């Protein structure tokens, strides 16, 4: 009986891990990771922008895009393709063909799945840990 219980618990934990990983495949998520305000002498609706990190999960890889969005246009700062895997703690591990530069937002960035929520973590310039909540892109 004890052996069956252990096998059942192991099977359930494996199923939960598998379902969590397949739950991300084919979905896109985004988070606001910053904003820039611009002072202008005349009113300019195009001044300033929001900075987004967009994650597009596929079966074996994820497309990571950082883009600046103004009210009048979008600008892609960079786009990186990486492989990914979800470990048993819900942490999503990215593997890059070459490591992100120290100036890149991805340097020191980590991603965690907690239930149905996707959270990103990164230290800011004052060495404070900042949490970013990703929302599903429709």
C-alpha positions as CSV (number, residue, x, y, z in Angstrom):
1,X,0.0,0.0,0.0
2,X,2.8,2.4,0.9
3,X,4.6,1.6,-2.3
4,X,1.4,2.4,-4.4
5,X,1.0,5.7,-2.6
6,X,4.5,6.7,-3.3
7,X,4.1,5.7,-7.0
8,X,0.8,7.6,-7.2
9,X,2.3,10.8,-5.7
10,X,5.3,10.6,-8.0
11,X,3.0,10.2,-11.0
12,X,0.8,13.1,-10.0
13,X,3.8,15.4,-9.5
14,X,5.1,14.4,-13.0
15,X,1.7,15.1,-14.5
16,X,1.5,18.5,-12.8
17,X,5.0,19.4,-14.1
18,X,4.1,18.2,-17.6
19,X,0.8,20.1,-17.7
20,X,2.4,23.3,-16.4
21,X,5.0,23.1,-19.2
22,X,2.5,22.4,-22.0
23,X,0.3,25.2,-20.5
24,X,2.8,27.7,-21.8
25,X,3.3,26.3,-25.3
26,X,1.7,28.4,-28.0
27,X,1.1,31.4,-25.7
28,X,2.5,34.8,-25.5
29,X,3.0,37.0,-22.4
30,X,4.1,40.5,-21.8
31,X,5.1,42.8,-18.9
32,X,5.9,46.5,-18.6
33,X,9.6,46.6,-17.6
34,X,10.0,50.4,-17.8
35,X,9.0,53.7,-19.2
36,X,10.6,56.8,-20.5
37,X,9.2,60.3,-20.2
38,X,10.3,63.1,-22.6
39,X,10.0,66.8,-22.0
40,X,9.1,68.8,-25.1
41,X,8.6,72.5,-25.8
42,X,5.3,71.8,-27.6
43,X,2.7,69.2,-26.8
44,X,3.7,65.9,-28.6
45,X,1.6,62.8,-28.2
46,X,4.5,60.7,-29.5
47,X,6.8,61.8,-26.7
48,X,7.7,59.1,-24.2
49,X,7.2,55.4,-24.4
50,X,6.6,52.2,-22.4
51,X,9.1,49.4,-22.5
52,X,7.7,45.8,-22.8
53,X,9.2,42.4,-22.6
54,X,7.3,39.9,-24.7
55,X,7.7,36.2,-24.4
56,X,6.3,33.9,-27.1
57,X,6.6,30.3,-26.0
58,X,6.8,27.5,-28.5
59,X,7.5,23.8,-27.9
60,X,11.3,23.9,-27.7
61,X,12.0,27.6,-27.8
62,X,10.9,31.0,-26.7
63,X,11.1,34.2,-28.7
64,X,12.0,37.1,-26.3
65,X,11.4,40.6,-27.6
66,X,12.0,43.9,-25.9
67,X,10.1,46.7,-27.5
68,X,9.4,50.4,-27.0
69,X,5.8,51.4,-27.6
70,X,4.8,55.0,-28.2
71,X,1.3,56.1,-28.9
72,X,2.3,56.6,-32.6
73,X,4.7,53.6,-33.3
74,X,6.6,50.6,-31.9
75,X,10.3,50.0,-32.0
76,X,11.9,46.6,-31.4
77,X,15.0,47.1,-29.3
78,X,16.1,43.4,-29.6
79,X,14.7,40.0,-30.3
80,X,16.4,36.8,-29.0
81,X,15.5,33.2,-29.6
82,X,16.3,30.8,-26.7
83,X,15.5,27.3,-25.6
84,X,13.6,26.9,-22.4
85,X,12.6,24.3,-19.8
86,X,10.4,24.4,-16.7
87,X,12.0,22.8,-13.6
88,X,10.1,21.2,-10.8
89,X,10.2,24.4,-8.7
90,X,8.3,26.3,-11.5
91,X,11.4,28.2,-12.5
92,X,11.7,28.7,-16.3
93,X,15.3,28.2,-17.4
94,X,16.4,30.0,-20.6
95,X,19.4,28.7,-22.6
96,X,20.9,31.3,-25.0
97,X,23.3,30.6,-27.9
98,X,25.4,33.4,-26.5
99,X,24.8,35.0,-23.1
100,X,22.9,38.4,-23.0
101,X,25.1,41.4,-22.6
102,X,25.3,43.1,-19.2
103,X,23.4,46.1,-20.7
104,X,20.5,43.8,-21.7
105,X,17.4,43.5,-19.5
106,X,17.8,39.7,-19.7
107,X,21.2,39.8,-17.8
108,X,20.3,38.5,-14.4
109,X,16.6,38.0,-15.3
110,X,14.8,35.0,-14.0
111,X,11.3,33.8,-14.6
112,X,9.0,31.8,-12.3
113,X,5.6,30.2,-12.9
114,X,3.4,30.3,-9.8
115,X,0.0,28.7,-10.5
116,X,-1.4,30.5,-13.4
117,X,0.8,33.5,-12.9
118,X,4.1,34.2,-14.7
119,X,6.5,36.4,-12.7
120,X,9.9,37.8,-13.7
121,X,12.6,39.0,-11.3
122,X,15.6,41.2,-11.8
123,X,17.7,43.5,-9.7
124,X,17.6,47.2,-10.5
125,X,20.5,49.7,-10.6
126,X,20.2,50.0,-6.7
127,X,20.5,46.2,-6.3
128,X,16.8,46.0,-5.3
129,X,14.9,42.9,-6.5
130,X,12.0,44.0,-8.7
131,X,9.1,41.7,-9.6
132,X,7.4,41.9,-13.0
133,X,4.0,40.3,-13.6
134,X,3.4,39.0,-17.1
135,X,0.0,39.1,-18.6
136,X,-1.3,36.8,-21.3
137,X,-1.4,38.4,-24.7
138,X,-4.7,37.7,-26.5
